[in-house]
Amino acid sequence: MLLLYYAFLKQHDAVMLITINSIGSCIESIYLIFYLIYATKTARQFALQIYTTKLVIFFNIVALGLIILVTLVFFKGHLRVSIVGWICAIFSVCVFAAPLSIIRLVIKTKSVEYMPFPLSFFLTLCAITWFLYGFSLKDFYIATPNILGFSFGITQMILYLVYRGETKALILPDSNNKVQLEQFPNANNVQQSTVNQNQEGAMNYGVAGMISNSQVVPSELNV
C-alpha cells in the first residue's frame, strides 16, 4: 500500500509498481482475512488473532493514514516523493528481514520444515529482478532494499541445502500449552519419537512464524 502511494506520487515509470502492488495488496488482504477467520480454535490462537487484528489496524489504517496525511500537508514536490520513498525502503527491508526468525529456527532445530525451498528461491529471484528494475530507472528507493533481499534469499537457500537431509522436527502446541515434537525419519534414519501423545491439533506457523525458545526441542536430543 505504501508502494502504491509512492507510485502515484512518482507518476512517471510507475505502471509496474501500481500493477504489481495492487495485485499484491489484494492477495495479502485475502491472506489476512483467512487468518482472522480460521485462527480461533484455541485460546492461544484467539489471542494471536486479536494481536494480529490490532497490528492490521495500526499499520494499515493508523500508520498509513498518518504517513499520507503528514506528507501531503507538510511536504511538496520532489521532497515528498523522497520522504515516501525512504519510508517504502525501510518497510521493504523489514519485509526481507522477517524470515530471520525462521533462519534462526532452522539452525537451532537443524530442520527445514518451516522454510520451503520454493519460497526462498522466488524471494531471491524477485529481489534480483526488482533490483535490476530499480537500478535501470535509477530509482534507488526500489533497488537498495532488494540487495538485502537477495542476501537473505541466498542465505536461506544455502541453509536449505545444508539441512535438507536432517530429521524434520514438527513442533505442535496442545491445549495445555505443552509441546509435542515428532521426528520424522529421513532415508538414513528410521527412528520416530513423540512427546505428549495427548495432542489435539497442529498449527502451521508458516515461513514467518514465531516459536519461542521454550517450545523448541533440538532434533539431536534423544527424546
C-alpha positions, 0 to 999 in steps of 0.5 A: 500500500505504501508502494502504491502511494509512492507510485502515484506520487512518482507518476512517471515509470510507475505502471509496474509498481501500481500493477504489481502492488495492487495485485499484491495488496489484494492477495495479502488482504485475502491472506489476512482475512483467512487468518482472522477467520480460521485462527480461533480454535484455541485460546492461544490462537484467539489471542494471536488473532486479536494481536494480529487484528490490532497490528492490521489496524495500526499499520494499515489504517493508523500508520498509513493514514498518518504517513499520507496525511503528514506528507501531503500537508507538510511536504511538496514536490520532489521532497515528498516523493523522497520522504515516501520513498525512504519510508517504502525502503525501510518497510521493504527491508523489514519485509526481507528481514522477517524470515530471520526468525525462521533462519534462526529456527532452522539452525537451532532445530537443524530442520527445514520444515518451516522454510520451503525451498520454493519460497526462498528461491522466488524471494531471491529471484524477485529481489534480483529482478526488482533490483535490476528494475530499480537500478535501470530507472535509477530509482534507488528507493526500489533497488537498495532494499532488494540487495538485502533481499537477495542476501537473505534469499541466498542465505536461506537457500544455502541453509536449505541445502545444508539441512535438507537431509536432517530429521524434520522436527514438527513442533505442535502446541496442545491445549495445555500449552505443552509441546509435542515434537515428532521426528520424522525419519529421513532415508538414513534414519528410521527412528520416530519419537513423540512427546505428549501423545495427548495432542489435539491439533497442529498449527502451521506457523508458516515461513514467518512464524514465531516459536519461542525458545521454550517450545523448541526441542533440538532434533539431536536430543534423544527424546 
